Amino acid sequence: MIALNSPLAGQSLPTPESVLGFRPGADFHLATYEEALDYFQRLDAASDRMMMMETGRTSEGRSWYIAVISTPENLANLEQHKATAARFADPASLTDEEARALASTAKAIVDVNGGLHATEVAGAQHMIQLAYDLVAGEDRRTREIRENVITVLWPSLNPDGQTMVAEWYHSNVGTPYEIASLPRLYQKYVGHDNNRDAYMLNMVESRVVARTWREWEPQIIYVHHQTAPFPTRIWLPPFAEPIARYTPPIMTREVNMIGMAIAQLLESRGQVGATHMGTGFDAWYPGYVDYMPMLQNQVAFWTETALYRYATPHFYTLADFPESKRDLRAETLYPSPWEAGWWRLGDAVDYMLTGSMATLDYAAKYREELLFNRYQSGRDVIRKYRERSPYAYFVSQDQRDPVAAVELLRRLAFNGIRIYELTAPVTHQGMAYGEGTWVIPMDQEFGELARQVLSVQEYPDLRDYPEGPLEQPYDAAGWTLPYQMDVTVVEATEPLGDDIRGLMRAVRGEAIPWDADVDDAASFDSAPGVGFDSHPVAAGIQPSAGSITGSGSSLSLDPAQNNTFRALNRAWDLGGSVRMESSSSGGRYWVSGLSDAQAQSIVNELALQAGRGSAAGSPLPRARVGLYRPSTAS
């Protein structure tokens, strides 16, 4: 009778084991991305509680999908739910009363994914089981999650690496090389540092994720990792010190609550060994894809579950533990020490399933507060920067490398920061800014992200005791983008008057679809293909047109412009020759042997400010570049 009354009556749901031939987490088995995707698509075909959507393509050209799970009614109204989430993300469009009323009926959107680091294998494996559990589960917790939450699942944030690692492991299982390291990078060019690209967006995967998160505006983003500090079994927020200086405080509080909610559910299920904080996993650096959204008023975090090697089980004894942990003493943030024994991939998968379900359960139970806090956090950022410095940043088009400023601003715009340009010259705080100068007003909901990447960092002096050794940062301690990209950015420490704001025009261009078949939508920037041009604000940020001044038989190029080096290679491709003239001011490159049309085409495509004259300096042969492929993760 229960089965007949079930919403899934008549639907035959495939279990992961029936499709894969093994349960996710089984010893010596790993599903490739293709196998995982096949299972997701079969589950989608069998259920009206799930929808698969293509959201992009990977570095190696794989089609990349997300799975959306909720009730059939919620899925039928996805566009409305996405539009509502966008309203919470844009607090200027709501009053407090309107936001409260909207939160009382809106659904939470939670993004859970299997992680970026492909050798941390449990994340992607647990996603397969999680999808089944969310679709098939009829317990009260799961039903309430489906009713109140729209869950967005990424089978993997690194599909290329998932398949690469699984195939490597399977080729070695049962041999002396079973746990051998993968002899190549699991993410094209960058390996482990695929989780250091959130604000620079150099990888196509980073741009896909950023675009998808702006489309869905999830209130929670949870990324699974698998490097727990030994012998703990899982590390959870709160983060270690320090955290990013400009993180909205209400976001930090919410992450801390979710970390504790995960720990509580783990304990209630007898899954011991959870810990928090420590000295390893700080959140100072904003380049993590699983933390930068905090600066966009989204609850974003990661967890670190224990790992041995791939899907090979391992038996630990207390002798393997650090001496300080062998007494199994309960600690405030590690109250149930793990007592050693077998650790399997299946254990890690089960811990991750608990973490994911606890997070979704939190969103279902505290849905209204979660939604209102998304609105409130952005509202508070706007209010903050209407009353205190910095009030704005000015970025002139007149730069040593004009395209560098465009590269910087396109990245900010792609991450949701609004950019304006002056329609006439203005003077502010005694400085003159010409027409076309870009302005980033700080009274916008993602203002903290702009400040975090444009301001100068001062890493805090953290020591266990006075005169003790300085605590080392987990990752980058400084990243000031104007310094790194050699772009002059001027901070406005006084409010912008109505006279200036009246001359600020919102930048907007013509966006192109993310899946448009183009080789290079913006030849002047470093992102190939559609690049940043799928975002209307980023597409509207354009450099001054390339130009050639002067006269003479040779083209003069300034090494301060990064595109000069692309131009040199194009000139060699066309049969031209290059000379290098050195000087105390930096020198010049001289290109000869090109037709006027060829030279003009290069300058136009790369937005170069070039000259003409008589070639000088020493001949410069074309360099031979070797690309080294290391056999370590980063």
Buried (B, 14 or more C-beta within 10 A) or exposed (E): EEEEEEBBEEBEBBEBBEBBEBBBBBEBBBBBBEBBBBBBBBBBEBBBBBBBBEBBBBBEEBEBBBBBBBBEEBBEBBEEBBEBBBBBBBBEEBEEEEBBEBBEEBBBBBBBBBBBBBBBBBBBBBBBBBBBBBBBBEEEBBBBBBBBBBBBBBBBBBBBBBBBBBEBBBEBBEEEEBBBEBEBBBBBEBBBBBBBBBBBBBBBBBBBBBBBBBBBBBBBBBBBBBBBBBBBBBBBBBBBBBBBBBBBEBBBEBBBBBBBBBBEBBBEBEBBBBBBBBEEBBBBBBBBBBBBBBBBBBBBBBBBBBBBBBBBBBEBEEEEBEEEBBEEEEEEBBEBBBEBEEBBBBBBBBBBBBBBBBBBBBBBBBBBEBBBBBBBBBBBBBEBBEEEEBBBBBBBBEBEBBBBBBBBBBBBBBBBBBBBBBEEEBEBEEEEBEEBBBBBBBBBBBBBBBBBBBBEBEBBEBEEEEEEEEBEBBBEBEBBBBEEBBBEBBBBEEBBEEEBBEBBEEBBBEBBEBBEEBEBBBBBBBBEBBBBBBBBBBBBBBBBEBEBEEEEEBBBBBBBBBBBEBBBEBBBEBEBBBBBBEEEEEBBBBBBBBEEEBBBBBBBBBBBBBBBBEBBBEEBEEEEEEEEEEEEBB
